Amino acid sequence: MTARSVFLLAAFGPALAPAADWPEWRGSGRRGEWTETGIVERLPDKLEPVWRVPVPPGYSGPSVQSGRVFVTGYENGAERALAFDELTGRRLWTRDWPANYRGLEYAVGPRATPTADGDLVVVFGAVGNLLCLRAATGEPVWTKDARADYAAPLPAWGLTAAPLVHGRLLIAVMGGKSGKVVAFDKTTGAEVWRALGGDDSEPGYSQPLLIRAGGRDQLIVWHAGALTSLDPDSGKPLWEHPFKIIMSTPIATPVQAGPFLLVSAFFQGARLFRLDDAAPGAELVWRGKSDSERNTDTIHALMASPLIDGDHIYGVCNYGQLRCLKTATGERVWESQAATVELGRNVTAYLVRHGGRTVIFNDRGELIFARLTPSGYQEQSRARLIEPDSKAGSRRELGAVVWAHPAFANRHAIARNGREMVRVDLSATSARPAPRSPRH
């Protein structure tokens, strides 16, 4: 390092990591990682939105790409996709389609976060409408219907899995009896392959995940009958571990870190697998022993995926207990109710890794900066991001919840409830760009 470079580093500090979008569920790669630097160390007592806009009711989180924010909702018998200008909140377009919610539990709105990919955005409705749209205009490129095209039964809580992109393919959990998972050519909608058909297990509510292990790409699908790995190019099975889920409720997204793959169920707790590094395969390391929702061991997750951090795992159990486990054994190290406040059924919070700390968004609409270590829960700051207003399904202190995962993009947080969406600036003063005029 030259004397000049040392001077510049001392004078201006390390370079900021580039601003980043949040194009899909749990961010890029579905890993629940916020990679940007230049974020405030502590949250202010009150978060003032840069903008707030009305949105129709729904559970789908926002996604962000190329200056646009995408979200879905439901009203007056129709589902709706919407796009907003990221800087100003100005609505750019809407796209509606009819959707009959008869027989659907929590009949509020779509569940699946939109998946943005270049000039396309793909949305998936709660009763099986799959639409590939032009990101700039909302014009349909192609559409599919899980029930009409694949004879998919409607699960009690609807179809929830956000489609994912793998090269030229768009992969969706359609839930059909002849194939739970279908891959389409993302530009034409032509079917390329279908997989996991011929049995009676439901698709469940978990999100598919692409990982790299055993020298190749693998598509991880956790459905109500098993944890399965597929070849994402052909749909052919690579390996499978049977795992019959009570009430067909695999919900939390599988988590991969290094050689480990973790799943966690509401009733049956967690299972940790070690991925083979030479060829596709996975070996069970440990499994939870409890099938009870109250007398729990390991982590019995609801919607929030745990985090694997080296020798320890952190996650939120089904009554809101934030727990630390030993990765090697699943043994509990500590438990805290501080992040979620309430001890009650379906209390939850989403965890996002941000450098050496964890960003937590609880279902009370609060954003929290904390450090999770083997020594315990260390809260740094907390502020209300958005008001909870959705039906809770059980007795709750605030009478409502917010269950949509926020987006963390371009040093801002974007969150929605059943009425509105807000964008909040979380950049440190030194990282804030000069003000820009709204785009036209």
ChimeraX attribute file (.defattr): number of C-alpha atoms within 10 A of each C-alpha:
attribute: neighborCount
match mode: 1-to-1
recipient: residues
	/A:1	5
	/A:2	7
	/A:3	8
	/A:4	9
	/A:5	10
	/A:6	11
	/A:7	11
	/A:8	12
	/A:9	12
	/A:10	10
	/A:11	9
	/A:12	8
	/A:13	10
	/A:14	9
	/A:15	9
	/A:16	12
	/A:17	10
	/A:18	12
	/A:19	14
	/A:20	19
	/A:21	25
	/A:22	26
	/A:23	28
	/A:24	28
	/A:25	28
	/A:26	25
	/A:27	23
	/A:28	16
	/A:29	16
	/A:30	20
	/A:31	21
	/A:32	21
	/A:33	20
	/A:34	23
	/A:35	18
	/A:36	19
	/A:37	19
	/A:38	19
	/A:39	20
	/A:40	16
	/A:41	12
	/A:42	15
	/A:43	17
	/A:44	13
	/A:45	10
	/A:46	10
	/A:47	17
	/A:48	14
	/A:49	16
	/A:50	14
	/A:51	16
	/A:52	18
	/A:53	15
	/A:54	14
	/A:55	20
	/A:56	22
	/A:57	23
	/A:58	29
	/A:59	26
	/A:60	30
	/A:61	26
	/A:62	29
	/A:63	30
	/A:64	27
	/A:65	22
	/A:66	17
	/A:67	14
	/A:68	22
	/A:69	28
	/A:70	29
	/A:71	27
	/A:72	29
	/A:73	24
	/A:74	26
	/A:75	16
	/A:76	8
	/A:77	12
	/A:78	16
	/A:79	26
	/A:80	24
	/A:81	26
	/A:82	21
	/A:83	26
	/A:84	19
	/A:85	19
	/A:86	23
	/A:87	16
	/A:88	16
	/A:89	20
	/A:90	18
	/A:91	15
	/A:92	16
	/A:93	16
	/A:94	16
	/A:95	17
	/A:96	16
	/A:97	13
	/A:98	13
	/A:99	19
	/A:100	12
	/A:101	19
	/A:102	8
	/A:103	12
	/A:104	17
	/A:105	11
	/A:106	16
	/A:107	16
	/A:108	19
	/A:109	26
	/A:110	29
	/A:111	26
	/A:112	28
	/A:113	28
	/A:114	31
	/A:115	27
	/A:116	29
	/A:117	18
	/A:118	11
	/A:119	12
	/A:120	19
	/A:121	25
	/A:122	29
	/A:123	25
	/A:124	32
	/A:125	31
	/A:126	29
	/A:127	27
	/A:128	25
	/A:129	21
	/A:130	20
	/A:131	24
	/A:132	25
	/A:133	22
	/A:134	18
	/A:135	23
	/A:136	15
	/A:137	14
	/A:138	20
	/A:139	15
	/A:140	15
	/A:141	16
	/A:142	16
	/A:143	15
	/A:144	16
	/A:145	17
	/A:146	24
	/A:147	16
	/A:148	12
	/A:149	11
	/A:150	18
	/A:151	15
	/A:152	22
	/A:153	19
	/A:154	20
	/A:155	19
	/A:156	13
	/A:157	17
	/A:158	23
	/A:159	28
	/A:160	26
	/A:161	25
	/A:162	25
	/A:163	28
	/A:164	25
	/A:165	21
	/A:166	16
	/A:167	10
	/A:168	12
	/A:169	21
	/A:170	23
	/A:171	26
	/A:172	22
	/A:173	30
	/A:174	31
	/A:175	28
	/A:176	26
	/A:177	20
	/A:178	16
	/A:179	20
	/A:180	25
	/A:181	23
	/A:182	24
	/A:183	27
	/A:184	18
	/A:185	17
	/A:186	22
	/A:187	14
	/A:188	11
	/A:189	17
	/A:190	12
	/A:191	14
	/A:192	16
	/A:193	18
	/A:194	21
	/A:195	19
	/A:196	23
	/A:197	14
	/A:198	11
	/A:199	11
	/A:200	10
	/A:201	18
	/A:202	22
	/A:203	31
	/A:204	27
	/A:205	26
	/A:206	25
	/A:207	24
	/A:208	23
	/A:209	20
	/A:210	22
	/A:211	20
	/A:212	15
	/A:213	20
	/A:214	16
	/A:215	11
	/A:216	13
	/A:217	17
	/A:218	23
	/A:219	21
	/A:220	25
	/A:221	25
	/A:222	29
	/A:223	28
	/A:224	23
	/A:225	21
	/A:226	17
	/A:227	18
	/A:228	19
	/A:229	26
	/A:230	22
	/A:231	17
	/A:232	24
	/A:233	17
	/A:234	12
	/A:235	20
	/A:236	14
	/A:237	16
	/A:238	17
	/A:239	15
	/A:240	17
	/A:241	16
	/A:242	12
	/A:243	16
	/A:244	16
	/A:245	21
	/A:246	14
	/A:247	12
	/A:248	18
	/A:249	21
	/A:250	32
	/A:251	24
	/A:252	21
	/A:253	29
	/A:254	23
	/A:255	21
	/A:256	23
	/A:257	15
	/A:258	13
	/A:259	14
	/A:260	20
	/A:261	21
	/A:262	23
	/A:263	25
	/A:264	29
	/A:265	28
	/A:266	27
	/A:267	24
	/A:268	25
	/A:269	24
	/A:270	22
	/A:271	20
	/A:272	23
	/A:273	19
	/A:274	18
	/A:275	22
	/A:276	15
	/A:277	15
	/A:278	10
	/A:279	12
	/A:280	20
	/A:281	17
	/A:282	22
	/A:283	13
	/A:284	14
	/A:285	17
	/A:286	17
	/A:287	19
	/A:288	20
	/A:289	13
	/A:290	16
	/A:291	17
	/A:292	13
	/A:293	18
	/A:294	15
	/A:295	8
	/A:296	19
	/A:297	22
	/A:298	27
	/A:299	31
	/A:300	32
	/A:301	33
	/A:302	26
	/A:303	26
	/A:304	24
	/A:305	29
	/A:306	29
	/A:307	23
	/A:308	22
	/A:309	15
	/A:310	12
	/A:311	11
	/A:312	20
	/A:313	25
	/A:314	26
	/A:315	26
	/A:316	29
	/A:317	32
	/A:318	27
	/A:319	22
	/A:320	27
	/A:321	26
	/A:322	24
	/A:323	24
	/A:324	29
	/A:325	22
	/A:326	19
	/A:327	20
	/A:328	13
	/A:329	14
	/A:330	21
	/A:331	16
	/A:332	17
	/A:333	16
	/A:334	17
	/A:335	17
	/A:336	15
	/A:337	15
	/A:338	14
	/A:339	24
	/A:340	23
	/A:341	16
	/A:342	16
	/A:343	15
	/A:344	17
	/A:345	18
	/A:346	19
	/A:347	26
	/A:348	31
	/A:349	31
	/A:350	23
	/A:351	23
	/A:352	24
	/A:353	18
	/A:354	18
	/A:355	12
	/A:356	9
	/A:357	16
	/A:358	21
	/A:359	21
	/A:360	19
	/A:361	29
	/A:362	26
	/A:363	27
	/A:364	26
	/A:365	24
	/A:366	19
	/A:367	24
	/A:368	23
	/A:369	23
	/A:370	20
	/A:371	18
	/A:372	20
	/A:373	16
	/A:374	15
	/A:375	10
	/A:376	14
	/A:377	19
	/A:378	14
	/A:379	15
	/A:380	13
	/A:381	14
	/A:382	21
	/A:383	17
	/A:384	19
	/A:385	25
	/A:386	22
	/A:387	20
	/A:388	23
	/A:389	19
	/A:390	21
	/A:391	16
	/A:392	20
	/A:393	12
	/A:394	12
	/A:395	11
	/A:396	17
	/A:397	12
	/A:398	11
	/A:399	14
	/A:400	19
	/A:401	23
	/A:402	26
	/A:403	30
	/A:404	24
	/A:405	26
	/A:406	28
	/A:407	25
	/A:408	29
	/A:409	25
	/A:410	23
	/A:411	24
	/A:412	19
	/A:413	18
	/A:414	28
	/A:415	25
	/A:416	32
	/A:417	27
	/A:418	25
	/A:419	16
	/A:420	15
	/A:421	22
	/A:422	20
	/A:423	27
	/A:424	18
	/A:425	19
	/A:426	22
	/A:427	19
	/A:428	14
	/A:429	10
	/A:430	10
	/A:431	15
	/A:432	13
	/A:433	8
	/A:434	6
	/A:435	6
	/A:436	7
	/A:437	8
	/A:438	11
	/A:439	10
	/A:440	5
